[in-house]
């Protein structure tokens, strides 16, 4: 039981419980036993009523020990009480003896141990139920927080989808107009550079709208058996050119055996790409290293990890990293939020931590 793990001399039990020889236990249990015993031995055996009262006062520290330390505490206090009371009860040695009858005193000693064991056992049951209740309350709070977050995301998604849709309509018209006008501007004209900027900005706005819509209304996942190593290899193909331009060294580390999960290859590639883009931003213009690894089954899960040697994540930033629209000025703040949603749709999870080369993102998915 939990209280059986108590350190009698210098430690504490599970959950930070006070040690059995701690100051408060000594004051409430061991000193009262010593005081009652001293009075027992010091009072004349002619005072029957005093010995009757003192004999029953032993129950108080025994019950106190049981409630503070469970079964171990109750039995320890009852055993100590029995040992110190026994010589007085049956006139062992030259001590004054308790004038009560022998059967009554024997039953009293038996009751000390029975009460200590029973009270300790009940205290441990109550403590265990309290822990279970706290765990249930914690789970309830977590579920409530998830429901609140889901409601907020749903409402936010509707707003985002509406705004993005309204923006896309004029963008389509602008893009169509740009295609018609483009041949009319000579390549060597002074206005050509400004025109190219105009076309690039239209394309960029269109990509931003698509990202907002993919967050607001993610497409259904087509989950089929696939090798997670193929997702890692596809990611390397997608980012290899940009990594070369930014002087980022890519390391691909996959297991020799297939790592089979049930997933949507396109969505998982999109998830990994969003994480890699975030890593590129973190590494900055100076370049660095990005390690992509696939791990086999551990505890029924396969993992895809992306580690970069960029600066560590502050704890405040790490806690909000997957929240929608949490970003610096370089992006919309939807990439990692979309990644988290894709992981959830696949029955998995994604976390970020300061580990590995520097910062490590880990996607965990159930194995087949």
N, C-alpha and C positions, 0 to 999 in steps of 0.2 A: 504494500500500500504506500501511498505518498509519504506518510509520516515516517515510514520505516527507513527512508533515505536520509533522515536528519543526521547532521554531523554533531555528535554530542559535545565536542570540545570547541570547535572553532568555525564551523560552517553554518549554513542555513539550509532548510529543506526546500522542496520545489515551490516555486512562486514566491521565494524570498521569505518563507516562514522563519520565525525566530528560532534560534538554536535551543536545544533542550536545557542547556546550562546557561542560557542568556540571563541578563540582569532582571528582566521583568518576570521570567519564569522562576528564577531564584526567589524573588520577592513574594510572588503569589503562591508558590508551591513548596519549595525546599525549606525556606525559613519558617513558614507556618508548621510544617511537619516537625522541624526541630524544636520549635517553641512548645507545641502540644506535647511532644515527647518529654521535654524537660519538666513541664508541669506534672505530667503523669508520674515521673520518677520522684519528683520533689514533694508531692502532696501525700499526706498520711493515708494509709489504706483504710483508716477508719471513716474517711469522708466518702462514703459510697456514691452519693449523688454527684460529687465533683468528678470522680472517675468515669461515671456514666456519661456525663456531658463531654468530657475530654475524649472519650473513646469514639463518640459519634462526631466530634469535630474533625476527625481525620478525613471524613468524606469530602469536606469542602476543598482542601488542596488536591485530593485525588480527582474530583470532578473538574477542578480548574485545569489540572494538567491534561486531562482527557480532551477538554474543549480547545486547549491551546495547541496540543500536539497529537491528537488522535489516539489511535490504539497504542502506539509506542509510549506516549506520554502517560496515558492512564495506567498501563501495566507497570511502567517504571515507578510511578508514585505509589501505586498499591503495593508493589513488592518492597519498596523501601519502608513504607509504613508497617508492613507485616514484620519485616526484619527488626525494626527498632522497637516495635510493640511486643514482640514475642517474649523477650526475657522478662518484661514487666508483667505480662499476662500470666505466665506460668512460673514465676518466681525462680527464674534461672539465675544462678549466682546469688549474690547477697543483696539484690535490689528489692525495694519495696514492691509488693505485687498488687495487681488490680484485684479488689475484693469480690468481683463478680464471679458467677459460677463458671466452671471450666467449659461446659458445653456452649454457654453463651459467648465466651471469649473466642472459642474455636470458630463458631459461626460468624462472629464479627470479622475475624481475619479472612474467612472465606468470602464474606460479603465485600470486604475491601477490594479483593481481586476481581470479583464478579462485577461490582459497580465500575471499577476502573476499565475493565475490558468492554463492558456494555456501553458505557458513556463514550469511550474512545472510538468504538466501532460506529456508533450513531453520529459522532462528530465527523468522522471521515465520510460517512454517507452524505451528511449535509454539505460538507465541503465539496465533495464530488458533484453533487447536484448543482451547487452554486456555480462550479466551473462549467458544467454543461449548459446551465442557463445563460451564463455570460457568453459562451461560444454561440449559443442560439441567437442571443441578442445581437452579437457582432455580425452573424450571418444575415440577420434580418436587416440591420443597418446597411450592410453591403448591398443587399437586394434592393432596398429602397433607394439607395444612391444610384444604382444601375437604372432603375425605373425612371428616376428623375432625370438622369443624364439622357436616357433614351427619349424621353418626352421633349427635352430641350433640343436634342439633335433632330428629332422629327420636325418640330416647329421651325428650327433653323433651316433645315433642308428645304422645306416648302418655300420659305422666303428666298433662299438662295436660288432655287430652281426658277422661281418666277422672275427674279432680277436677271439671271443669266439668259433666260429665254427672251426677255425683252431686249437685251443687248445684242443677242445673236441675230435677230431679225434685221436691224439696220446694218450689222456687220456683213451679212450676206449681200445686201444691196451694195455696200461699199466695195466688197471684194469683186462683185460682178462688174461694177463700173471700172474698177482698176484694171481688170483684164482687157476691157475694151480700149481704155486710154493708153495702156502700156505700149502698144506698137506705134502710137503717134508721137512718142517722145524719143528723139534720136539718142543713140547710145552716147555720143560725144557732147550732148547738150549740157549746159551748166545746170539745168533743172533736173538732170537725171539722178544726181546723188540725193537730192531731196525727195524725188519720187520713190527711190528705192527705200529710203527711210519710211516713207508713207506706207508702202506695201508691207514692209517688215512689221511695222507696228499693228497693222490690221491683222496680220497672221498671228502676232503675239496675243492680241486681244481675243482672237478666236480660240487659241490654245487655253487661255485663262478661263474662258467661258466653259470649255469642255471639261476642265478640271473641276470647276464649281459644280457642273451638272453630274459628273461622276461621283462627287461627294454626296450630293443631294439625293440622287437616284441611282445607286449602284446597280449594275446589271446582275441578273441571277448567275450564280456559279454553276458551271457544268462540271461536277465532280466526277472524275474518272481516275482509275489507277495510273500513276505516273511515277517515274524515277526522279527524285528530287535533285539528283546530280545533273539532270538535263536542264533544270531551271537555272542552276548555277552556271553551267556552260553557256546557256543562252544569254544570261546577264553579262558575262564577260564579252561576248560578241557585240552586245549593244553598247557597252561603255568603253571598249578598247580604244577606239579612235579618240574620243574625248580625253581619256586618261593619258594617252600619249601626248596630246597637245598641252595638258596641264602638268606634265612631268609626274604623274602618279603611277607608281609601280603596282601592278596587279599580281596577286598571288592566288592561285586556285588550288585548293586542298580538298579533295573529295576522297571518299572511301573506295576501296577496291570493289566492294560488292554493291549491288543495286540497293538503293534506299527508297522503298516503295511507300507512297502515301496516296490518299485520295484527294485530288485537287483539280483546280482549273489552271492549266499551264499558263494561259495568257494573264490571268489575274495574279498568279504567283510571280510571274516575271515582272508585272507592273509593280507589285509590292517591293520586290528586290530592287527594281530600278529607282523607285522613290527613295529608298534607304541609301542607295549608292549616290544619288544626286545630293542628298543631304550631307553625305560624307565628303563629296567633292567640295561643297561649300565650306565645310568645317576645315578642310585641309588648306584651302586658300591658294593663292598664286604660287606659293613656294613649293607645291607638290608634296609628296609623301608616299605612304604605302596603304593599300587597301587589300585586305586578305579576305577571300571568300571561301568558306569551308562548309562542307556537308557532313554531318555526323550520323552514324547509324543508330539503331534502336537503343535507347536508354530509358528504362521505365515506361516502355510502350510508346515513346515519342521519338521522332526524328527532328533534327535541327539544321537550320540554314543560318549561318552566322556571317556577319560582315563586320570586320574589325578595321579601324583606321587609327593611325598614330597621330591624330589631331589633338587639340587641347582637350582636357577633361571637361565633362559636363558639370556645371554647378548643380547642386541638389535641387534648387528651386526650378531650374530649367528642365532637369531630368524628369521631375514630377509632372510637368505640363507639356512634355515634348509631343505627345500624341493627341493633344487637345486641338480641336479645329481652330484654324486661323492664328495659332500661336507660331509666330515666325519673326525673323528679323526683316529688314526692309528689302531683302533680296527675293522674297517669294510671297506666295499667297497664304502659306501656312496650312495647306491642305494635303501635301504629299504624305507626311507621316500619319495624318489622321486617316487618310484613305488606306494606307498600309495596315493600320490597326483594324479597320473595318473588314478588310479582306481576310486578315488572319482570323477574326471572329467568325466570319462566314464559313471558314474552313474548319471550325471547331478547335482552333489553336490559339496561340497568343504570341505577342511580340513584346520584348522588353529591351530597354537600353540601360547600359551600366558602364561604369569606368572600370574596364578590365581588358585583358588581352594586350593588344598593341597600344591601346590608349582608351578608345571608346568602342564598345562592342554592342551590336544589335543582334538579338537572337530570336529567330522565328522557330517556334515549336509546333509541330503538327503530329496528330495521331498516326502511328504506323499501321499498315495493313497486316 
